[in-house]
């Protein structure tokens, strides 16, 4: 009996089903305040949060931010498997790098900035066994890695003394390394054919995506009073080019490997927007809050045949029920001045509600963060730790296994700023 290899490929692998798409925040100071930074945005990471905030910089500066992440997944596979597996994963990245120069022109303040932003992370390692059509254990494995980053060119200027406008032009290219992700899926098990025959199979699929596109961050910062700021940011949608390479490898029932299949696809990236409010009680104490929305229902993949699928759940666009996510962030910063040593030690904290897109309704994630640092003369050093968790999330990832997971994530940030 001849069985097309595509039958196995369709059975074991849905390229969207198990994909992670995790946004990454920028900067140790902002993360230490729970990500409530749209209305504050007074360091070089403003190009990512709200480019109008760059107007607040008084001296040229160079900055670099690193992040280290570790998270634990307690994954439950209730159908076929009835087991819970625990997975630990970690990754390290340059989170942000920038060179910013403020200046005055025609009696107005300006600032320009060039920056690198690490914006999305892809990481997954699953390996579990289950029983379906035969008493022998079946095996399912997923390995995924990669990232999306952008090179940004930002400019901001004063419209009037109390109001600034800024924009960041983001190029999502592979100028500093691969901009994309890779995914390998392996499964060994049994396949039930329409005529009632059960056959063993063992196969894998490897996919690689290269991502290219361009978008703009637009921002406004309004000093309503000396103590009260309002910030607004809009990150425009865009259509990214995806170069997709696929290799299918079958071991059972026949040994077969397809040549690399290269296709050109499109990924529509969604609009996101937010508003932030900052209130300074004194030179020492600042409180900030943000409300932020991302239209994840517009994250749509168009394949080489012109078919359109939700990138969140893998369903056809007209069958998908993905909704926008609405985020809330609250943070504070308290500065301790040492006049004798001429240094500043900040204490920062924040809480946030950070939902992730899913089919039907968003997955609920919550978190808190703490941060501190040291500033003296031309140097500023900041560190932050973020704790984020979600219980019984990801249920739309592996629906045929009645999957859900409890996720605990710890992310650490460190930044160094030098003022010229």
N, C-alpha and C positions, 0 to 999 in steps of 0.2 A: 504494500500500500504506500503510495506516495503522498506525503503530507507537506504542504508548503511551509517553508521556514517562517513565513510571515505569521502563520498561526501561532507559533511559539512566541514570536516577538510581541504580538498583540496581547498574548496571555500574560507574559511575565512582566511587561514593562509599560507603564504609562509615564512618559517623561515629566509630566506635570504633577502626578499624584504625590510624589515624595520629595518635591523640591522645597527647600527652605529659601526664604527671601527676607533676610533680617536687616532692617535699617540700623545704621551705626551713627551715634551722635558724635559731634566734633568738640574736642577740647576738654581739658581737665577742669577748668573753672566752671564751664557751663554744666558739665555732668555732675560736678559736686553740688550744684544747686538744683539737681533733679531735672535738668534740661529746660528750666524756665529761663529763657535767655533772649526771647524775641524783643522784649521791651528794654532790655539792658544792653546786651551786645556791644560791650565796650572794650573788646580786645580783637585780635586779628581773626578769630574764628567767626566774627560777625559776617564774613563773606558767605558762610554757610547758613547761619541762623537768620540774619537780617542785615544785608549789605549796607543799609543806611547807617548802621551803628559805627561803621568805620570812621565817620566824621568826628567821633569823640577822641580818636587817637591824636596825641600831641607831638609825638616824636617818631621818626622812622624806627622800625623794629623788624627783627627776624625771629620766628618762633618755630618750634617743632614739638609735636605731641606723639607719644607712643601709647598703645593700648595692649593690654593682655587680658584675654577672656578665657574663662573656664565655666562650663555648664554641665549639669547632670540631668539626664532624662530617665525617668522611670516610666517605661513603655509597657502598656498592657495590650495584649493581642487576645481578645476574648473568644473569637471564633476560630475553630480548628486548633488553636494553641493553648488557650487557657493559662497563659503564663505572663509573668512580668519580668522584663529585662531592664537592667540598669546600665546606662552608657555614660562615660565621661569623655568630654572632648575639650580641646583647648586650641587657641590660636593667638598669634602675636602679629601686630601690624604697626607701620607708621600710620597714625591716625590722621595727622594734619601737619602741613608744612606751609609756611607763608613768608612773604616779604612784603611789607606794607610801608608806604611813604605818604604822610600827610603834607599838604602844602597850601599856600594861599594864592589865589588868582582872581583878579578883578574884584578885590575886596570880599571875596567869598572863600570859605574853607572847602578844600577838596581832599580826597584821599584816593590813592590807587593801590591795588594789591594783586599779587600773583600767588596762587595757593594750590596745594594738592589736598584733596579730600578723599578719605576712605569712607564710602557711603553705604555699601551693602555687603554683607558677608554670606557665604554659602558654606555650610559645614554639616555633614551628617555621616554617621557610621552606624548602620544597623546590621545585626547578624542574629537571626533567630530561626528556630525549627518549629514545625507544626505538622499535624496529621490532617489529611483531607480525604483522599479517595482510597488510600491504602494504609495498612498498618505501619508501613515504614515511614520514618520521619522525612518530611520535606524541609528544604532549606531556602531561606530568603535573605539576601544581603544587599545593602545599598552603601555605596561609598561616594561621597560628594564633597567637592572642595572648590574654592574660587572666591572671587571678589569683584565688585564693581567700584571704580573710583573715577574721579574727574579732576582735570586740571582747570582751575578757574582764574578768570581775569576780572577783577572787580574795580568799580569806580563809584564814588559817592560825592555829593556836593550839597551845599546849603541852598535851599530854595528861598527861605527867609531865615533870619537868625534862629527861630524856634523849630524849624522844620527842615529835615534832610531827606534826600532821596538817593537810593543806591541800587545798583544792579551788579550781578555776577554772571558772566557768560561762562558756562560749564561745557568743557569738551570731554566727553566720555570716550577716550581713546586708549590704545595700548602703548602710549609713548614711554611709559615707565614700567613696562611688563604687561603680561597678559591681562586684559580686561574681559573677564568672562568666567566661565565655570566648566567643570567636568563632572560627569556622573557615570558610575558603573553600577549596573544592577545584575545580579546573578540569582537564578532560582533553579532548584532541583526538586522535581515532584512528579505528579501524575496529572494527565490531561484527559478530560472526558469529552469524547467526540460525539457528534450528533447521532451517529448510528449506534450508540451505546457502548462503543469500545473505549477501554481505559488503557492508555499507553504511558510509559515513563518518558520524561523529558529532562534535559539538563542543558541550560543555555544561559547566555549573558548578552547584554547590550552595553556598549560604551558610547557615550555622547559627549561632544565637546562643543561649546558655544563661545564665539567671539562677539563682543558687544561694542557697537559704535553709535554715537548720537551726540546731540547738542541740545541744551536747554538754558533757560535764564531764571535766576532768582531776582525778584523785584522786592524792594523794601522801602518802607517809610518809617521815620522816627520823629516823633513830635514831643518836644519838651513843653508840656501843657503848663507846668509851673516849674519852679526851681527843684522841687522834690518829686514831681509826678511825671512819668514818661509813658507814652503809648507807642507801641511798635506794631507794624503790620508787614507780613511777608507773603508773597505768592511765588510758588515754584511752578513754572509753566510745564504743561504736558509736552511730550515729544514722541516721535516714532523712531525707534532705534533699529539699526540694521543688525541682524544676527546671521553670522556664518556658522552653519550647523553641520558637524561631521558625525556620522553614525557608523558603527561597526557592529554587526550581529555575529555571534559565535554560538554554534550549536554542537553539542557533544552527543546527546542522546535524543531521538533514536538514530540519527545519522550525524556523522562528522561533517561540519560545514562551517565555513567562515565567509561572510560577504566581503567584497572589496569596500573600502571607505566610500560612503555615500555623502556627497557634499551638496547642501541645499542652502538657498538664501531665503531667510524668513524675516518677519517684522515683529517687533515687540512694542506695542503702544504703552508708554509709561504714563502714569496718571498725574493729574494736577494735585497739588497740596497747597494748603494755605493756613495761616494762623494769625492770631492777635495776642500781644503780650502787654502786660501792664506792670510797671515798676514803681515802687514808692520808697523814697529814701527818708527814713525817720531822722537820720543824722548823718554825719560824715562816716559814722561807724556802722550803722545798721541799715540794710537794704532788704526789702522783700519783693519778690517777683512772682508772677503767675502767667501761665500761657494756656491758651486753648488752640488746638491744632487739629486739622482734618485732612485726610488723604482719601481720594476717590478711587479706592482699589477696584471697584467694579469696571474701571476703564483700563485695567492692566490686562491687555488682550494680545495673545499670540496669533499671528497670521502665518500659517505654514506655507510650504512651497506650492500647494494646490489651491491656495486662497481660502482655506477653511479657517474659521476664527474660533479660538478657544480662550476661556478664562485661564490666566496663568496661575491663579490661586488654587483652583480645584480640578482643572483639566477638562471641564465640561464645555460643550459647545456654548457659544456666547448667549444664545437665546434660552438655554436651559440653566444657566448659572444664576445663582442667587447670592452673589457676593455684594456686601453693602460697604459704604464708607466707614472708616474708623474715626472716632472722635477722642482726642487725647486731652488730658488735663495734667498740668505740672505746677508745682508750688515749691519755691525755694527761698532761702535766705542766706545772707552773707553778713558776718560781723567781723570788723577789722580791729585788731589790737595793735595800737601804735606804741612803739618804744622810742621816745624822743632822744634818749641818751645814745642808744645804739643806731638810731636812724634806720630802723627797719619796721616792717609790717608783717604780722602773722594773721592770716584770715582763718575764720572758722565758717564752714559752709555746710548746708544740709538741704535735703529736698525729698519730696514724695511725689509719686506720679501714678497715673492710670494710663497704661500703654497697650491698648488692645491690638491684636494682630488679625489680619483679614482671614476669613474662613467662609465656607458655604453656609448660608442660612443666617448666621449672626457671627460677629467677631468673637475671637477667643479673648478672654479676659486675662490680662497680665497686669500685675501691680509691682511697685518697687519703691525703694528708698535709696538715698545716696548720702555720702559724707565726703568732705574734702577739706584740705588745708593747704598751706604753702609757706613761702618765705619770699619777701621782696626787700631788696636793698640796692640802692643806687641804680645801676643799669640792668640789674638782673632780677628776674622773677621766676620762681620755681613753684609749680602747683602739682598737687596729687589729688586723686579722687578715687573712690570705690563705689561702685553701683551694684545693688542687689535687686534682682528682678525674678519674679516667679509667676507661673501659671499652672492651675490645677485642672485636670481633665480637659486638655486642649488638644488641637490637632486631629479631631475625630474625622475630618474629611480627607485626611492624608492617605490612609490605607483602609478604605471602606470595606473591602472584602474580608478583612481580618477583624472588623469591629474594633478598630484601633483607637486608643487615647493615650495621653501622656501627661505626666506631671513634670514640669520643667523648672529647674533652679539655675539661675545664671549669675555669675559674679564677674564683673568687668572692672579692671583697674586701669587708670590713666595717669600719665605723668607728662608734664609740659615744662619747657624752658623757653623763656623770652629774653632777648637781649635788645636793649634800646641803644640806638646809635647816638 
